Amino acid sequence: MISLSDIRRARILVVDDEPVNVQLLEYLLKTTGYENVTSTFDPRQVVALHLKHRFDLIILDLHMPGMDGFDVMEALKPLESDSWLPVLVVTAEPDKKLAALEAGARDFIGKPFDTVEVMTRIRNLLEVRLLHRESLDYGSELERQVRERTAELARFRGAMDATPDALFLIDTANMAMVDVSEGACRMLGFSREALLRIDPVALGLASRSQLERHIGAAAQGGPPEPDIVETDLLRAGGEGSVPVEISWKLQDPQGQRNAQRMLIAVARDISERLLAQERLRHAASYDALTGLPNRTLFFENLRGTIELAQDKNWRVAVLCITLDRFKVINDSLGTAPGDELLRQFSTRLVRCVRVRDSVGRLGGDEFALILTMPREQQDAVNMANEVRESLRLPFDLHGQQAALTASIGIAMYPDDTIDPGTLVKYADTAMVRAKEAGRDGYRFFTAGMNVQVLARLDLELALRGALADNQFVLHYQPKMELNTGRIAGSEALLRWNRPGYGLVYPAEFVPVMEETGLVVRVGDWIIDEACRQIAAWNAAGVRDVRVAVNVSSRQFVEGDLEEVVRSALERHGIEAGLLELELTESALMQNAERTTEVLTRLKALGIRIAIDDFGTGYSSLAYLKRFPIDKLKIDIAFVRDIVTNPDDAAIALAIISMAHSLHMQVVAEGVETRAQMAYLRRNRCDEIQGFYFSRALPAAQLATLVVSNRASPDQLPEVVDNVQTLLIVDDDANVLAALHRLFRRDGYRVLTAGSPAEGFELLALYHVHVILCDQRMPVMSGTEFLSKVKEMYPDTIRIILSGDTGVEAVLDSINRGAIYRFYTKPWDDMTLRDNIRLAFRHYWMTHGPYDDRKAPREGDEQEATPQGRPGSITA
């Protein structure tokens, strides 16, 4: 039995080239009672000292000059016939620990030292070493026992190596490994000899206290503790660890005198099981497509966030996000590109959020965010805008480009509710309101939204009875030919005379019809009613009024459009050429092959086909040559700012040019100003439709308008392009008046505008040659205004007249070609007149000779105001 005094008399050698480390270890050892402590700074002396003193423990530093710890252990091996090197390695490099164990060390400690850990490891190793040394003193008896144990091990090894599990035999006397199976070597990557040199505790089989409990149970004649323990075993080469489950058994050699019991550790690799469990946990909590938390995990995260917010007095914002028009792309391109779009969007969404925030996919194209925030709501607004901004760049879907926007609903804890489920419900309600408000926006939840939800249910119930009760009526918005001023046809627009509410416009109820499927039956009624009205007009002598009818995508998928159209034409006895079908790009692409067949047969009847809202749907133009299309309708989104936004103007002009090259007509919808109409007419658009010409009218009023128009078509004013025209833009009325007086004597047509907006309108209405613009104006500077003019009217000569001495922006615009000249205020009349004269000369030299016979004479005056606002034209 090893006593405490035996341990304290053990011979210890400390080897380290750092004096401070040696002094520290000597101090720790001697102050805790160890009597025989030797030290050296020179590792080359270790072998000689060990031959002389036969140390029970060598505390060895690994990193030393001249001869490192590995070399020392290699030199000591021939001196230890029992292959039990009494070496405790000290290292500051954790990745060297496994290599040290393989080289012969029994254990290791790390730098910097932990006093308790160092002394515990030293005592444990000394106990094992002294037991081992004591056992050697048994002489021939021990040799006999060794031979018997060797024979026993040889018999046992065959059984060990036959199992795929890893088996480790541990001597209960000295807690050292005496044998391992081939399965253990394969699992951990060690050789059998290397494994036998590693301490079971260092390998990870069990802690020292666990081994002592197992051995104690064996000493009392019972089995070791039966529990199966999961742990990690070290892998060779420092390549991580192997997760295992370990069960312990006791080998008790019955009938063998003085035979020592051994513990058997059976380790089974559970890597695949753990991986499968992790996959199951991941599948149960994460969305398979995007990798984001699914609805279940999202609600768990929300509950945890709210619990934390209660303690911290935080606010929590939930943002529900849906992709606008995702269904259009998914139906047009297919599910694979749709899935790719969702994956790309989820990646952009994750980049938007902070570390402490959470993202989830609730299903379909609906995502959600959890934000923790201070008392202000601005963080939620900033996040909503950041998500919207992340969508500005188009998505690349296997070569197809797709652009999307998002509608976002926001609900707040604790302002709106403290219940997680209700909070998400409220955010979803606000998201629906954001979508109904025009998309690409966000809305905060308000108590009134619940009232709106109930109102929507009431609307749906009322709609179901509207068709049977003849509550629907058609109004007709005329289309005007730009070249002749004649009414070319009309578009049938649905209205609902809801009892108790009056006339309800489509924006309020058509989305509900789309969702509920009522749009198919109502769409069939619209086609029949339009044909009936055409027949009624014909009977009243108002002939040849073509009517365009909108066809929804669901009518193609769920209805029989061809049969509905044929039946309506036959029933009312009208010519097919008087009916026009307007389809969106998404409706065309629902089932492209079937759509082509149906439209081709309808076209053979004489029906005309138009594409509505062109430019906002399907991203490929290849379908234009696949379908029998007669007209393209430029979406209002590109018409609204066509005279002020170069991008919208470029898109509209591209559509016009492309359509004409494909022998199609072009209709611009949403035309609301004379300037928009003039710009479209100048750029060869065929027809316009919008409030500028006429709102949608009941059938009787449209008939009256058609008769009046045919008797006297709207004569559009002719614009003489060869009159030398100067546009002056300045927000100072006195400057405008002074420049007006200065230039009228030179025979120019002078247009004046008090703002860039008025300037854009005059540019649309008249052919302008030279522009003189102030630099400092509210809303838009002169250089910004002229930069846009350069894109839309590149032939104009653009001049800045400014009193601002900060000319950096002006010079930059000159260098980029947006400005022809820059003059300063106050100006010299004669010099400025000469310069403007030179500007006109430059224009005519570039664009052909000037015909002065078309120029107005001095004294002739005209007055014009764009859209009724103050302005003047003089010649």
N, C-alpha and C positions, 0 to 999 in steps of 0.2 A: 504494500500500500504506500503510495507516494504521499509524504507529509509536506506541510508548508515549509518546514525547515529544509527539507531536501530541495525544494524548488529554489529557495533563496540561496542555497549553496551552489546552485548550478553555475557552470562556467559560461560566461557570455563574452562575445567579441563584437565590438562596434566598429564598422568600417565605413568611413565617409571622408571625402577630401575637404569638406567644409568644416572647419573647427567649431563653428557655432552649433552645427547639428550634432557633432560628437559630444560637445559639452552639455547640450540639452538632454540627450539620451542618457549620458552618464549620470546627470543630476536626477533624472526621473528614476533610474534604476536603483541608485544608491539610497535615495531618500525613501524608497519603498521597501528597503531591506535586502536587496540583492548584494551579496558580499564579494563575488568574484567577477568583476567587470574589467575587461581589457579593451583598449581602443587603439586604432591605428589610422593614420591619414593616407598610408601607402598601400593600395590593394595588392601590390606585388609581395607583401610580407604575409598575406593571409595563409597560404599553404604551409609555410614554415611554422607559423604560430599554431596552426591547427594540429600539425604533427607533434608539436611539443605539448600542447595543453588538452587536445581532444575536446574542443568546445561543445557544449550542449546546445548552444544557439549562436548563430552568426547573423547579426543585423547588418545587412549589406546594402549600400547605395548602388543604384544601377548606373548612374551617369558620373563617371570619374575619368580624369585624364590618364593616358598611358595604358590603363587596363580597366575596362568597364566591368560591371557586375556579371555580365554574361560570361566573360572570359574567366572570372574568378570561379563561378560555379562549374564551368567545364574543367578547370584545373583541380577542383575538389573531388570530382566524381571518382577517380581511381582510389582515393583514400577511404571511401565509404563502401565497404564490401556488402553491407546490407542495403545499399541503394537508398538510404534515408538521409539525405542531406539536411542538416539542421539549419536551413537558411530562411530568414525573414527579410524579404526585399523591401527597400524603401525607394519610392519613385514619385516624382511630380508629374509623370506622363501616364495618364490612365490607359492609353492605348498599348502600353508596354506590359501590362499586367499579365495577360494571357501568355505572351511570349516568355515571361519570367517563370510562370508555372510550368510551361513545357520544358524550360531549360533546367528545372530541378528545384526551384524554390517551393517551400511548403505553404507559404502565405505571403501576403503583401500588405503594406500600409502606405497611405498617400501623404504627400506633403501639400500644405502645412500640416503638422501633427495635431491630432486630437488626443489629448492626454489619456482619457479613459479608454479610447479604442486601442491605443498603442499598448498600454499596460495589460489590457484584456487579451490581446492577441499574443503578447509575449508569454503570459502565464499559460494560456491554452497550449501553445506550441511546446513549452517546457514540460508540461504534464505528459503530453504525447511522447516527447523525446525521452524523458526519464523512464516511462513505462517501456518504451522500445528498448532502451539500454538495459533495463532490469531483466527484460525477457531474454536478452542475449546471455545473461549470466547463468541461465539454467543448464548450459552446457549440453551434454549428450541427451538429456531428457528433452530439451527444447528441439534438438535436431531430430529426434524421433517424432516429436509432435509435428514438426515442419514436414517431415516425410509423409506422415499420415495425412496432414492437411493438404499437401500437394497432390497425393493420390485422390483424396476426396474431391479436390477442385478439378482434377482432370476428368473424373467421372461426371462431375456436375457441369463442366464447361460444354460438353456435348449437348446437354439439354438447354443450356443458356443460349447457345448460338443457333438453336433451332427455332427460337421465337423471334418475331420481327421487332418486338419491343426491346428497349434498352434495359439491361440488368446490371446492377452495381452491387458487389459483395463488400461489406464493410465489417472489419474486425471490431467486435464490441470492446476488446481490451484497450486498444489504442486509437480507435475511431479513424483508422486509415483504411483505404481501399486495398483489397487483396486480389480482386479480379473484376473484370468487366466483360460483357458480351460483345460479339461482333456487331450486334444491333446498336449498342451504345457508340461504338467507334464510327459506324456509318452515320448515325444521327448527328454526332457532334463534330465529326471530321478529324478527331485525334487518332493517333496510333494507340494500341493497347498500352505500350510502355509509357507514353506521355500521360494517358489518363490515370494510370496507377500512381504517378508522381504527384497528382493534383489532390489537394485536400478536399474532402467532400463538401465542406462548407464553402470554400472558394469556388467550387464548381457550380453551386447553387442547389444541391440536393436537399439541404435542410440547414437550419441555423444550428449553432452549437447547442443551444438549449433543447431544440427538438431532438437532436441525436441523443442527448443525455436522457431525455424522457423515453425514447425508444429502448435505449440500453438498460435503463432502470426497469422498464417493464419486462425485458428479457431476463434480467437478473432475478426477478421475483418469480420466474417460471412461466410468465404469461406471454402472450403475443404482443408485438408492438402496437402502438395506437392505430386503430383501424381506419381512420379518416383518410380519404383520398384528397391530396392537396394539389392544387394547380400552381405551378411556378415556372421560372425560365432557367434553362441551363445554358452555360457559356458555350459558344461555338468556336472552333479552332480558327486562328488567324484574326481574331477580333472582328468577325463578320456578324456581329449581333448575337442574338440568342435564339433558342428553340423553346416555344411554349410547350409544356408537358403537363400531364397529370401523373402523380407518383403515388403508388401504394407500397406499403412496407410489409415485409414478411420476415419471419425468424427462422433461420436454419439451425436446428438443434440436433447435433450428431449423437443420437441415443446410443448408449452402451459403450462409448469411447471414453476411456479414462483421461481426465484433464483436457479433453477436447474443448476448444473455445467455440462459443456460439457466434454466429455471424448474422448481421442484418442484410436482407436483400431488398434493394430499392428497385421497383419495377416502374420504368418511365415510359409513357406512351405519348408520341408526338400528336398534339391536338391542333396543329396549325390549320389543317383543312376544316376542322370542325369550327374553330373560332372564325375563320374566314366566311364559312357558310352562315354562321350566326350573325356576323356583321352585315353580310349581304341581305339577310332577312330583315334585320333591324333597319337597314338603309331603305329597302324596298317598302317597308311599312311606314316610313317617315318622310321619304323624299320622292319627288316626281321623277319618273323614269326618263322623261324626255329632256328636261332642262337641268336636272340635278338640284333644283331648289326644294326647300321644305314644302311638303304637300299640305293640304288643308288641315289634316290632323295635327301635324307638327306645328303648323303656323298658329293654330289656336292654343296649343300648349305654350308656345313662345309668348303669345299675347297675354295669356293668364299670368305667366311668370313676370312679364314686364309690368303688368298692372299691379301685382303684389309688391314689386320693388318700388314702383311709383308711389304707392301708398305710404311706404316708409320714408321715402326721400322727398315727398311733397312735389313730385314732378307732374308734368302733363304728358300724355301719350297721344300721338296722332296716328290714326290708321288711314292709309291711302289705298283705295281700290282703283285699279287701273285696267282699262280695257282698250284694245287696239281698234281704232276706227277702221271700218271697211276691211277687217281681216277676212271675213267670210267671202268677200269678193275675190280676194287673191287666192284663198284656199280653194274656192270653187273653180276659179279660172285656171290656175296653174297645177292644181292637184295637191294631195295631202303631203307628199314628200317635201316640196318647196315650202308648204305651209308650216310643217314641223321645223324645217331649217330656219324659217323666219322667227318662230317662237324661241328657238335656241339662241339665235343671235340677239334677239331683244332681251332675253334673260341675262345674257352676258353684259349688255349695256346697262341694264338695270342694276346689277350687282356693283358695277363701277361707280354708280351714282351715290350709293349709300355709305354711311360711316361705319366704323367697326362695330359700334354698339347697337346699330340698327339691324333690323331683320327683314328678309325678303321671303316671299312665298308665292307659289302658283296655286290658285284656288280652283282652277279648272278651265279648259278651253283657252280662250285668249284673255282670261282675267287673272291679273296678278295683284299682289298686295304688299304694302310696306308697313313696318312698325317703326315709328320715330319716337324717341324720348327727347324731351325738349324743355326749355325754361318756360316761363309764363306766357311769352308772346307766341302768336301764331305764325310769325314770319318764317320760322324754320320750315313749317309745312308748305308754305307758299313757295319758298326757295326750292324745296325738293320737287314740288310739282313742276315748276318751270325747268328744273334741271332734267327731269325725265322727259319733258316735251322737247327740250333742246337736243337730247340724245337721239331723237328720232329724225333730226333734220337731214342727216346723211342717209341716202337710200341704202336699202339692203341688197346685197348681191346674192341671188338665189340661183346658184348653178348657172350663171350667165344671164339670168333675167334680173332686171333692176326693178325694185318695188319701193315706193315711198309711202309711209304711213304716218298717221298722227295718233294721239291718245286722248281719251277722255278720263278725267280723274275725279274721284269723289273723296272728300276728307271728312272724317268724324273725330271728335276730340274727347279724351278722357281727362277729367271727370265732367267736363262741361255738358256733353250730350248724354252720357250714360256711364255707369261704372261696370256694366256687365259686358264681358268680352264678345259674346255672341251678338248682342244687340249693337255693340259698337261697329262690328263688321257689317251688320245689316244696314245700319245708318250710312256708313261709307258707301255701300253698294247703291243705296237709294240716291245719294248725292252724285254718284258716278253716272247713273241713268239720266239725271237732270243735266249734267254737263254734256252728255251726248245729245240730248234733245235740244240744248241751247245752241247747237251748231258745231259740236265736236272741237277737238284740238283746244281744250280748255279744262278748267277745274271748277268745282263747286264745293263749298262747305255745307255740311248738313244743317238744316234748320228744322224747327218743329213743324213748320208749315209743309215740309216735304211729305210727312205722313199723311196729311190731308190730301196732298196731290196723288199719293199712291191710291188712296180710296177713290179719288175722283177718276183715276185711270180705270179702275175696275168698273166704275159706273159707266164710263165712256164705252168700254168694251161691250157691256151688256146692251147699251143703247144702239151700238153699231149693228149688232146681230139682228135687230128688228128694223133697221133703217131701209134696207133694200126691199123687204116685203111690204113696207108701208109707203113706198114711193117717196122717200124723203131726200133722195139724191137728185141733183140737177147739174147740167153741164153749162158752163160759161165758155166763151170762145175769145181767145186773144188773137187779134189779126197780126199777120206778117206782111211787111211792106217790101216791095222790090226797090232797091236803092237807085237803080238806073231810071226807072219810070215813075216812081212814086205811087204805083198802083198796089192795091191789096192783092197779095199773091196767094193767100190762104189763111188758115187759122189753126190754132191748137186748142183742142178740147180739154178743159180743166175742170176737175170734179169739185163740186161744192155740196155741202150737206145742210139742208134746212131742218135743223134739229128742233123739235117742238120745245118751246120754252126758252130756247137759246138763240134762235135766229140763224143766220148764215154762218157756218163753220168752215174755215179754210183747211185745205188738205194737210198742211204742216201739223195740224192738231190731231188728225185722226188716221192719216195714211200709214204712219209707222205701226199703229195698233193693228190695222188691217193686214199689214205685212206679217206681223208676228203671229196673228191668229189664223191666217190662211184665207180670210174673207176677201183678200185682194183678188183672188182668182174669179170668184163669182161677180164681184163688183166690176172687175176688168172686162168680163164678158158683157155685162150690161152697158158699159161705156161704149164698146164697139157697136153694139146694136143701137143704142140711143144716138150715136153720132151718125150712123147710116140713116136712121129715121129722120133726123134733122136735115140732112142733105136732101133727102127726098121732099121734105116739106118746103125747103127753100126753092128747089127746082119747080115745085108746083106753084109757088108764089112768083115765079119769074126771076128769082135771084139764082142764076145758074153758075156752074163752074166755080163753086167755092170749095176748094180742097180743105179737108179737115184732117189734122194729125192727131193720133191717139197714142198715148203712152202705154207701153206693154211692159209689165213687170217680169222679172226672171221666173217667178213662181208660175206665171201663166204658161211659160214654155215647159216647165218641169211637170206641173200637176194638171194642167188643162190641155185642151185640144184646140190650139189657136187657129190652125188652118180651117177646121170645121166651123168654128165660131165665126170667122170672117166670111167664109163662103155662104153660110146660112143667112148672115145679116145682109149681104149684098143681094141675095136672091129674094129675101123676104121683102125688102124695101125697093127693089128694082132700080138700083143706081149703078153707075159706071164704077168699075174698080179703081180707075185712075183718080177718082175724087177722094179716095181714102189713103191716108199715109200712116204708117206705123213707126213710132219712135221707140227705139230700144237703147238701153244703156250697154256699155261695153261688157259689163259683168253678165247681163242677160244673154248676150251673144255667145259668151264663152262657157255657159253652164254645161252644154253638151254640144260642142262645136259641130260635130258631124251631123247630128240630127237637126240642129239649127240651120245649117246650110241647106239641107234638103227641104225643110219647111219654107224657108225664105225664098228659095229658088222657085218653088211651086207657086207661092203667093205673088212673086214678081212676074211669073208667067201670066197670072190673071190680070196684071196691070197695076197691082198695089205698089206704091212707092215706099222705100225703106230709108229711114234716117237714123243716125247715131246721135243720141241725146247726151248732153254733158261731156262732150268729147274732150279728151285730154286729162281726165281725172280718174280714169279707171285702169284698164288693162295696160301694162307697161310696154307691150310689143305692138308694133304697127303692122305686123305680118297679116293680121286678120282682115285688114282693109281689102286685100285682094282675094280673100277667101269667100267673102259674103257679097251678095248683090246689093250694094249700098248706093243710094242716090244722093244723099245729103249728109253733111256733118254739121252739127250744131255746136258752136263754140260756147263752152260753159261760162256762166255769168262771172265765175271767179276770175277769168282772164279779161272780161269786158269791163268790170267795175272800175279798174284803175288803168284802163288801156291808154289814156292820154297822158298819164303821169308816171307810169311805171314802165321802164324800158323792158323789163323781163316779161311782163304780161303782154306788152305790145309785140315783142319778138315771138312769143308763143302763138299769139293770134295770127300774126302775119305768116308764120310758118304753116299753120293749119290751113289758111286760105290758099297759099301757094301749093301745098301738097294736094289739097282736095281738087284744085283746078287741074293739076297735072294728071290726076286720076279720073278726070271728067266727072267730078262731083260738084254739086252746089254747096254753098256755105251759108248758114244762118247764124247770126250773132244774137244770143238771147240776153235779156237784162239791160238793153240799151235805154238809158234814162236821161241823157243830155244831148243837146245838139252837137256838142264837140265830139262825143263818142260816135254819133252817126256820121259826122263829116269825116272823121278819121277812117272809119270803116269803109265809107264810100270811096275815099281817095285810094284806099288799098284794095279795091276790087272785091269787097265782100258783096254777096248777091242779095241777101235779105236780112232784115233786122226784125226783132221782136222785143217789145219792152214798153215801159210806162211812157217813154218819150212820145211814142206814136199813139199807143192806146192801151189801157188796161183791159183785162178780160171782161167781156160784156155778155149779158143774156142774149139768147138767139135772136130775138126781135130787134134789139139795138144794133147787133152786128149786121143784120140784113140792111138796116137803114144806112149804116156807115158804108157798106159795100156799094150800095146804089149811089150814094153821094160821091164816093171816091171814083167810081167808074165814070161818072159824069164830069168830074173835075179832079183828076189825080193831083196829089200833093206835089207841087212844083218846087223842086229843091233849088235853092239859089246857086247860080253859076259862079264859081270862083275863078277870077282871071289870074292865072299863075305868072303872067309875064309883067305884072305891075311891080315896079321896084318897091318892096315892102320892108319897112323897118319896124321892129318890135322893141319897145322900151319898157323895161321892168324895173320898178323902183317903188318902195313902200312910202316914199315922201311925195305927197301930192304936189308940193311946190316945185320939186325937181321935175316931176312929170310934165307939169304945165310949162316950165321954162324950156325943156327939151322939145316939147311939142311945138312951141312957137319958133324955136331955132330951126327945126328941120322941115317944117311945112313949106318954107319958101323955096326948098330945093326940089319940089315936085314929087317927093316920096309919098307912098301910102304909109302913114304913121299909125301904128297900133300901140296903145298904152295899157299897161297892166300894173295894178298896185300890189301884186303878190305873185310868187311863182305859180300858184294854182291858176290864177287868171291868165298868166303867160302860157301855160300848157294848153288851156282852152283855145286861146287865140291861135296858137300854133296848129291845133287840130282843124280850126275853121278856115285859116288862110294860109296861103303859100308864102312863107316868110323867108327873106334872103339874108338879112342882117339883124342880129340881136345885140342890143346895148343894155347891159344889166348891172344893177348895183350889187356890191359885194355883201354888205352887211344888211341882212333882212331877217325878220323873225321867221321861225320854223325851218327855213332852208336858206343857206348862204348862196351867193351868186355862183361860186365855183361848183357847188353841189347841183344847182339848177342847170347850169350849162353842161356839166358832165352827163346828166341824164339826157339833155337835148342832143348832145353829140351822138348818143346811142340811137335815139329815135329819129333825129333829123340831121344826119351827118353832113348834108350839103350846106347847111347854114354857116354864115360867118359870125362867130361868137366873140363879143367884146365885153370886158369888164370896165365899168366906170365907177371908181370908188374913192372915198376920202380916207379909207383905212390905210395906214402906213405899214401894217403888218402884212407883207406881201408873200410870205413863204408859201401859203396854200395856193395863192394865185399863180406864182411862178411854177409850182409843181403841176398845176392844171395846164399851164402853157406848155410845159415840157411833155405832158402826156397828150397833147393835141386837143384838149377840151376847149381851149381859149385861143383866139387868133391874136388879140391885142389886149393890153392893159393900160388904161388911162386914169389919171388921178383927178379928183375934185379939189378945188374948183377948176373948171376947164376954161380954156380960151375958145370963144365961139368959132372964130375963123379956123383955128387949128383943128378943132373937133369936126367941123363940117368937112374940111379937107380930108381928114382921116376916114370919115364915114364914106365919103365919095370914093376914096381909094378902096375901101372894103367892098363896095358894090362893084367897082371895076374888077377887083380880084375875083368876085363871084362870077361875073359874066365872062371873064377870060377862061374860067374853069369849066363853066356850064354852057357856053354858047353865047352868040351875040344878043344884045338887048334890043328889042323892037320898041322904040319910043312912041310909035303910033298908038300903042295900047296903054300908054301911061296917062294918068289923069293930069289935067292942066292945073297950074297954080290958081288957087282960089276955090276950086271945086272941093266940097267937103262932104263926108259921110260920117254918120254917127253909128256906132255899134257897141253893144254891151254883151259880153259873154254871159249867158244864163241870167240876164237881167241885172248883173252887177255893174257898177260904174266902170266905164272904160271908153276909149274913143279911137276912131280911125279917121285920119284926115289925109287928104291928098291935095 
